[in-house]
């Protein structure tokens, strides 16, 4: 019997908490624990936005809450990436780490106290298991192509290229620029394009180009 989506989400939350506790109690663990936590949070968030939040909005009637949770993802991901560029032994890092942990824990509390109960109430067991399988697939796909960038300003591969690994299936044809839907989704994610999880490749391309033009 497969784990349902709620079990998988809460298991991820507990693992993130374990990594947070490692970083706060033992500074020497930070160079390893921080990039793991950042990568795990990003993959977890991406899988939620693509596979869980659409169901939360459409099937549980929590559209506004799903949008709010997505915005919290963006904020937490930005904070985590900033930490990777900092000196993990500095006082500034300590303060930024605490703020990041507080932001993630706030999101987790809201999700576990409000969103997941709504999902459990609205969906039957079979649907929750189906969402669990989809979440696990999307999370694994994201993690498979995600480089780990060392804490303290180490160099990593551009996240936009992380989908181009042999272990990650490409589910769409390349467009004129050689970009897949997954790659366009990554760009949309970085640019803060809202509603990207429901867009097809052409829609993503248009919104990415529009957002890139606005930044220029």
C-alpha positions in Angstrom: 0.0 0.0 0.0 1.5 3.3 -1.1 1.9 6.2 1.4 -0.7 8.9 0.9 0.4 12.5 0.1 -0.2 13.7 3.6 2.2 11.1 5.1 4.9 12.0 2.5 4.6 15.7 3.1 4.8 15.5 6.9 7.7 13.1 6.6 9.6 15.7 4.5 8.7 18.3 7.1 10.2 16.2 9.9 13.4 15.7 7.9 13.8 19.4 7.3 13.3 19.9 11.0 16.1 17.4 11.7 18.5 19.3 9.3 17.5 22.6 11.0 18.4 21.2 14.4 21.7 20.0 13.1 22.6 23.5 11.8 21.6 25.3 15.0 23.2 22.8 17.4 26.5 22.1 15.5 28.0 24.8 13.2 30.4 22.2 11.7 27.4 20.4 10.2 26.3 23.5 8.2 28.4 23.0 5.0 26.7 19.6 4.5 23.3 20.2 6.1 22.5 23.5 4.5 22.8 22.5 0.8 20.8 19.4 1.6 18.1 21.4 3.3 17.9 23.9 0.4 17.8 21.2 -2.2 15.2 19.2 -0.3 13.0 22.3 0.3 13.1 23.3 -3.4 12.2 19.8 -4.6 9.5 19.5 -2.0 8.0 22.9 -3.0 8.2 22.2 -6.7 6.4 18.9 -6.3 3.7 20.5 -4.1 3.1 23.3 -6.6 2.9 21.0 -9.6 1.1 18.0 -8.0 -0.6 18.9 -4.7 -1.6 22.6 -4.7 -3.7 22.3 -7.9 -5.7 19.5 -6.2 -5.9 21.6 -3.1 -7.3 24.5 -5.1 -9.7 22.6 -7.3 -10.8 19.6 -5.2 -10.6 21.1 -1.7 -11.7 24.6 -2.6 -8.6 26.2 -1.1 -7.4 28.3 -4.0 -6.4 31.4 -2.0 -4.6 29.3 0.5 -2.7 27.4 -2.2 -1.6 30.7 -3.7 -0.5 32.0 -0.3 1.5 28.8 0.3 3.2 29.2 -3.1 4.2 32.7 -2.2 5.7 31.4 1.0 7.6 28.8 -1.0 9.2 31.6 -3.1 10.2 33.6 -0.1 11.7 30.6 1.7 13.6 29.4 -1.4 15.1 32.9 -1.9 16.2 33.0 1.7 17.8 29.5 1.5 19.7 30.4 -1.7 21.0 33.6 -0.1 22.4 31.5 2.9 24.4 29.4 0.4 26.4 32.6 -0.5 27.2 33.6 3.1 30.0 32.7 5.5 28.4 30.0 7.5 30.6 30.9 10.6 29.5 34.5 10.7 27.0 36.2 13.0 25.1 37.4 9.9 24.7 33.8 8.9 23.3 32.9 12.3 20.7 35.6 12.1 19.7 34.8 8.5 19.6 31.1 9.3 17.2 31.8 12.2 15.0 33.9 10.0 14.9 31.2 7.3 14.1 28.4 9.8 11.3 30.6 11.3 9.8 31.2 7.8 9.9 27.5 6.9 8.4 26.5 10.2 5.6 29.0 9.9 4.8 27.6 6.5 4.9 24.0 7.8 2.6 24.9 10.7 0.0 26.5 8.4 0.2 23.6 6.0 -0.2 20.9 8.7 -2.8 22.7 10.7 -5.0 24.1 7.8 -4.2 22.8 4.3 -3.5 19.2 4.9 -6.6 18.7 7.1 -8.7 20.3 4.3 -7.1 18.0 1.8 -7.9 14.9 3.9 -11.5 16.0 4.4 -12.1 16.7 0.8 -10.4 13.7 -0.8 -10.9 10.0 -0.3 -8.0 7.6 0.5 -7.5 6.4 -3.0 -7.1 10.0 -4.3 -4.7 10.8 -1.5 -2.6 7.8 -2.4 -2.7 8.9 -6.1 -1.5 12.3 -5.1 1.2 10.7 -3.0 2.6 8.8 -5.9 2.6 11.9 -8.1 4.3 14.0 -5.4 7.0 11.3 -4.9 7.6 11.2 -8.7 7.9 14.9 -9.1 10.1 15.3 -6.0 12.4 12.5 -7.1 12.6 14.1 -10.6 13.5 17.4 -9.1 16.1 16.0 -6.8 17.7 13.8 -9.5 18.8 16.8 -11.5 19.5 19.2 -8.7 23.1 20.2 -8.0 24.2 20.7 -4.4 26.0 24.0 -4.0 28.3 24.1 -1.0 27.6 26.5 1.8 29.8 29.5 2.0 29.7 30.7 -1.6 30.8 27.5 -3.4 30.1 27.1 -7.1 27.3 25.0 -8.4 25.7 24.2 -11.8 23.1 26.7 -13.0 19.7 25.5 -11.7 18.1 26.1 -15.0 20.1 23.2 -16.4 19.3 20.7 -13.7 16.7 18.9 -15.7 19.2 17.9 -18.4 20.4 14.8 -16.6 20.3 11.2 -17.9 18.3 10.2 -14.9 15.5 12.7 -15.5 13.0 11.9 -18.3 12.2 14.8 -20.6 8.5 14.8 -21.0 8.2 17.4 -23.7 9.7 18.3 -27.0 12.3 21.0 -27.2 11.2 24.4 -28.4 13.0 26.6 -30.9 15.6 27.6 -28.3 16.1 23.9 -27.2 14.2 24.4 -24.0 11.9 21.8 -22.5 8.8 22.5 -20.5 10.7 21.5 -17.4 13.5 24.0 -18.2 10.9 26.8 -18.9 9.2 25.9 -15.6 12.5 26.4 -13.8 12.9 29.8 -15.4 9.4 30.8 -14.5 10.0 29.7 -11.0 13.2 31.8 -10.7 11.3 34.8 -12.2 8.4 34.4 -9.9 5.8 33.7 -12.6 2.5 32.9 -10.9 0.3 30.1 -12.0 3.2 28.3 -13.7 2.3 24.9 -12.5 -0.9 24.9 -14.6 0.7 26.3 -17.8 1.7 24.3 -20.9 5.1 24.8 -22.6 3.9 27.5 -24.9 2.3 29.5 -22.1 5.4 29.1 -20.0 7.5 30.4 -22.8 5.3 33.5 -23.3 5.3 34.3 -19.6 9.1 33.7 -19.2 9.8 35.9 -22.2 7.5 38.6 -20.8 9.1 38.4 -17.3 12.6 38.5 -18.7 11.7 41.5 -20.8 10.4 43.3 -17.8 13.6 42.7 -15.9 15.7 44.1 -18.7 
